[in-house]
Amino acid sequence: MFLYGVALLFACYMIYLYANPASPLTPPQARDQMTGLVSMIAMAGLLVGGVLWAVRRRSLTLTASELIVRAGFYTRRIPRSALRVAEAIECSLFEQRELAPRWRTNGMRVPGFQAGWFRLVNKEKALVLITDPRHVTCLPTTAGFMLLVSATGLIDALNEPGG
């Protein structure tokens, strides 16, 4: 909803600028400005559409051999053998501040959504897919990064025999 509002305000501002030029426009200048206006609004629409697509593209898939994380523009297949399930915890990032994402190295952060690669407060590298910071599973891996996902029950699913 926030992104829709920003895009709408941008479009309204561009239309206002077109309708109230600093000096009167000749017909060729008005046509050129209209082309620019439509192009800017189209580019803003594509940008907002891309971000909304990325925010909606999120999933965790657990198979017999791997955990597949789809987070925005990022997909990572992590072999189950690389997951250190014994060290995993479910927590709130409000209580475990050292596990909270701090620096975005290659990802996206919009209100209510964080996805991609981040450095945590404790300086560890992490692949993040967080929609609710109050319910996060922190899962270390042997691949040199931690996985932070908003999913409860993931540890139990990983511990299930034959699962």
Contacts in CASP RR format, 6 or more apart in sequence:
PFRMAT RR
TARGET T0000
AUTHOR 0000-0000-0000
METHOD contacts of the structure
MODEL  1
MFLYGVALLFACYMIYLYANPASPLTPPQARDQMTGLVSMIAMAGLLVGG
VLWAVRRRSLTLTASELIVRAGFYTRRIPRSALRVAEAIECSLFEQRELA
PRWRTNGMRVPGFQAGWFRLVNKEKALVLITDPRHVTCLPTTAGFMLLVS
ATGLIDALNEPGG
2 110 0 8 1.000
2 111 0 8 1.000
3 48 0 8 1.000
3 51 0 8 1.000
3 52 0 8 1.000
3 110 0 8 1.000
4 48 0 8 1.000
6 48 0 8 1.000
7 44 0 8 1.000
7 45 0 8 1.000
7 48 0 8 1.000
10 41 0 8 1.000
10 44 0 8 1.000
11 41 0 8 1.000
11 44 0 8 1.000
14 37 0 8 1.000
14 40 0 8 1.000
14 41 0 8 1.000
15 37 0 8 1.000
17 37 0 8 1.000
18 33 0 8 1.000
18 34 0 8 1.000
18 37 0 8 1.000
21 33 0 8 1.000
25 33 0 8 1.000
51 108 0 8 1.000
51 110 0 8 1.000
54 72 0 8 1.000
54 73 0 8 1.000
54 108 0 8 1.000
54 115 0 8 1.000
55 72 0 8 1.000
55 108 0 8 1.000
55 110 0 8 1.000
55 113 0 8 1.000
55 115 0 8 1.000
57 70 0 8 1.000
57 71 0 8 1.000
57 72 0 8 1.000
57 73 0 8 1.000
58 70 0 8 1.000
58 71 0 8 1.000
58 72 0 8 1.000
58 115 0 8 1.000
58 129 0 8 1.000
58 131 0 8 1.000
59 68 0 8 1.000
59 69 0 8 1.000
59 70 0 8 1.000
60 67 0 8 1.000
60 68 0 8 1.000
60 69 0 8 1.000
60 70 0 8 1.000
60 129 0 8 1.000
60 149 0 8 1.000
60 151 0 8 1.000
60 154 0 8 1.000
61 67 0 8 1.000
61 68 0 8 1.000
61 70 0 8 1.000
62 68 0 8 1.000
62 154 0 8 1.000
62 157 0 8 1.000
62 158 0 8 1.000
62 163 0 8 1.000
64 80 0 8 1.000
64 162 0 8 1.000
64 163 0 8 1.000
65 79 0 8 1.000
65 80 0 8 1.000
66 77 0 8 1.000
66 78 0 8 1.000
66 79 0 8 1.000
66 80 0 8 1.000
67 77 0 8 1.000
67 78 0 8 1.000
67 80 0 8 1.000
67 83 0 8 1.000
67 147 0 8 1.000
67 158 0 8 1.000
68 75 0 8 1.000
68 76 0 8 1.000
68 77 0 8 1.000
68 78 0 8 1.000
69 75 0 8 1.000
69 76 0 8 1.000
69 77 0 8 1.000
69 78 0 8 1.000
69 127 0 8 1.000
69 129 0 8 1.000
69 147 0 8 1.000
69 149 0 8 1.000
71 115 0 8 1.000
71 116 0 8 1.000
71 127 0 8 1.000
71 128 0 8 1.000
71 129 0 8 1.000
72 108 0 8 1.000
72 115 0 8 1.000
72 116 0 8 1.000
73 107 0 8 1.000
73 108 0 8 1.000
73 115 0 8 1.000
73 116 0 8 1.000
74 107 0 8 1.000
74 115 0 8 1.000
74 116 0 8 1.000
74 117 0 8 1.000
74 127 0 8 1.000
76 127 0 8 1.000
78 141 0 8 1.000
78 143 0 8 1.000
78 147 0 8 1.000
80 158 0 8 1.000
81 142 0 8 1.000
82 141 0 8 1.000
82 142 0 8 1.000
82 143 0 8 1.000
83 139 0 8 1.000
83 140 0 8 1.000
83 141 0 8 1.000
83 142 0 8 1.000
83 147 0 8 1.000
83 158 0 8 1.000
84 139 0 8 1.000
84 140 0 8 1.000
84 141 0 8 1.000
84 142 0 8 1.000
85 139 0 8 1.000
85 155 0 8 1.000
85 158 0 8 1.000
85 159 0 8 1.000
87 140 0 8 1.000
88 137 0 8 1.000
88 138 0 8 1.000
88 139 0 8 1.000
88 140 0 8 1.000
88 154 0 8 1.000
88 155 0 8 1.000
88 158 0 8 1.000
89 96 0 8 1.000
89 137 0 8 1.000
89 138 0 8 1.000
89 155 0 8 1.000
90 135 0 8 1.000
90 136 0 8 1.000
90 137 0 8 1.000
90 138 0 8 1.000
90 152 0 8 1.000
90 153 0 8 1.000
90 154 0 8 1.000
90 155 0 8 1.000
91 99 0 8 1.000
91 136 0 8 1.000
91 138 0 8 1.000
92 133 0 8 1.000
92 134 0 8 1.000
92 135 0 8 1.000
92 136 0 8 1.000
93 99 0 8 1.000
93 100 0 8 1.000
93 130 0 8 1.000
93 133 0 8 1.000
93 134 0 8 1.000
93 136 0 8 1.000
94 133 0 8 1.000
94 134 0 8 1.000
96 138 0 8 1.000
97 121 0 8 1.000
98 120 0 8 1.000
98 121 0 8 1.000
98 122 0 8 1.000
99 120 0 8 1.000
99 121 0 8 1.000
99 122 0 8 1.000
99 136 0 8 1.000
99 138 0 8 1.000
99 146 0 8 1.000
99 148 0 8 1.000
100 120 0 8 1.000
100 121 0 8 1.000
100 133 0 8 1.000
101 109 0 8 1.000
101 114 0 8 1.000
101 118 0 8 1.000
101 119 0 8 1.000
101 120 0 8 1.000
101 126 0 8 1.000
101 128 0 8 1.000
101 130 0 8 1.000
101 148 0 8 1.000
102 118 0 8 1.000
102 119 0 8 1.000
102 120 0 8 1.000
102 121 0 8 1.000
103 118 0 8 1.000
103 119 0 8 1.000
104 114 0 8 1.000
104 116 0 8 1.000
104 117 0 8 1.000
104 118 0 8 1.000
105 117 0 8 1.000
105 118 0 8 1.000
105 119 0 8 1.000
105 125 0 8 1.000
106 116 0 8 1.000
106 117 0 8 1.000
107 114 0 8 1.000
107 115 0 8 1.000
107 116 0 8 1.000
107 117 0 8 1.000
107 118 0 8 1.000
108 114 0 8 1.000
108 115 0 8 1.000
108 116 0 8 1.000
112 130 0 8 1.000
112 131 0 8 1.000
112 132 0 8 1.000
113 130 0 8 1.000
113 131 0 8 1.000
114 128 0 8 1.000
114 129 0 8 1.000
114 130 0 8 1.000
115 128 0 8 1.000
115 129 0 8 1.000
115 130 0 8 1.000
116 127 0 8 1.000
116 128 0 8 1.000
116 129 0 8 1.000
117 125 0 8 1.000
117 126 0 8 1.000
117 127 0 8 1.000
117 128 0 8 1.000
117 145 0 8 1.000
118 125 0 8 1.000
118 126 0 8 1.000
118 128 0 8 1.000
119 125 0 8 1.000
119 126 0 8 1.000
120 126 0 8 1.000
120 146 0 8 1.000
120 148 0 8 1.000
124 145 0 8 1.000
124 146 0 8 1.000
125 144 0 8 1.000
125 145 0 8 1.000
125 146 0 8 1.000
126 145 0 8 1.000
126 146 0 8 1.000
126 147 0 8 1.000
126 148 0 8 1.000
127 145 0 8 1.000
127 146 0 8 1.000
127 147 0 8 1.000
127 148 0 8 1.000
128 148 0 8 1.000
128 149 0 8 1.000
129 148 0 8 1.000
129 149 0 8 1.000
129 150 0 8 1.000
130 136 0 8 1.000
130 148 0 8 1.000
130 149 0 8 1.000
130 150 0 8 1.000
131 150 0 8 1.000
132 150 0 8 1.000
133 150 0 8 1.000
135 150 0 8 1.000
135 151 0 8 1.000
135 152 0 8 1.000
136 148 0 8 1.000
136 149 0 8 1.000
136 150 0 8 1.000
137 147 0 8 1.000
137 148 0 8 1.000
137 149 0 8 1.000
137 150 0 8 1.000
137 151 0 8 1.000
137 152 0 8 1.000
137 153 0 8 1.000
137 154 0 8 1.000
137 155 0 8 1.000
138 146 0 8 1.000
138 147 0 8 1.000
138 148 0 8 1.000
139 146 0 8 1.000
139 147 0 8 1.000
139 148 0 8 1.000
139 149 0 8 1.000
139 154 0 8 1.000
139 155 0 8 1.000
139 158 0 8 1.000
140 146 0 8 1.000
140 147 0 8 1.000
141 147 0 8 1.000
157 163 0 8 1.000
END
